[in-house]
Amino acid sequence: IIDGVSGFFFTDEASFVKKCERIFELTDKEKEKIISKALEVVDTYSIEKFYENIIGVYTRAIRKCW
């Protein structure tokens, strides 16, 4: 997550409240932009992508050792 671009980070109750207030102040266009950006990067963290990456790591490790 890139704070304010593809979502919002908070670290405590006070920052959570501030982020919620910020979200309520967003225009529809700003909300759409954040959602769009989040959807662009979400695949990077999918279980399928994790599987592909971990198989690649194991394959390289096996090649190196055998």
C-alpha positions in Angstrom: 0.0 0.0 0.0 1.2 3.5 -0.9 -0.4 5.7 1.7 -3.0 8.0 0.0 -2.4 6.4 -3.4 -3.5 2.8 -3.2 -4.9 2.8 0.3 -4.2 4.2 3.7 -1.9 3.2 6.6 -2.5 3.9 10.2 -0.5 3.1 13.3 -2.7 3.9 16.2 -6.2 5.0 17.1 -5.6 8.6 16.4 -4.1 8.0 12.9 -7.0 5.6 12.2 -9.5 8.3 12.9 -7.6 10.8 10.8 -7.5 8.3 7.8 -11.2 7.6 8.2 -11.9 11.3 8.2 -9.8 11.7 5.1 -11.6 8.9 3.3 -15.0 10.5 4.0 -13.6 13.8 2.5 -12.6 12.1 -0.8 -14.5 12.9 -3.9 -15.9 10.1 -6.0 -13.1 10.6 -8.5 -10.4 10.4 -5.8 -12.0 7.2 -4.5 -12.1 5.7 -7.9 -8.4 6.6 -8.5 -7.4 4.9 -5.2 -9.4 1.8 -5.9 -8.0 1.6 -9.4 -4.4 1.9 -8.1 -5.1 -0.8 -5.4 -6.5 -3.2 -8.0 -3.3 -2.7 -10.1 -1.1 -3.9 -7.4 -3.3 -6.5 -5.6 -2.3 -9.2 -8.0 1.3 -8.9 -6.9 0.3 -10.3 -3.5 -2.2 -13.0 -4.6 -1.8 -16.6 -3.6 -1.2 -17.5 -7.3 1.7 -15.0 -7.6 3.2 -16.3 -4.3 3.0 -19.8 -5.6 4.7 -18.9 -8.9 7.5 -17.0 -7.0 8.1 -19.8 -4.4 8.2 -22.5 -7.2 10.8 -20.3 -8.9 12.9 -20.1 -5.7 12.7 -23.9 -5.2 13.5 -24.6 -8.8 16.6 -22.4 -8.7 17.7 -24.0 -5.4 17.3 -27.5 -6.8 19.3 -26.6 -9.9 22.1 -25.1 -7.8 22.4 -28.2 -5.5 22.0 -31.0 -8.1 
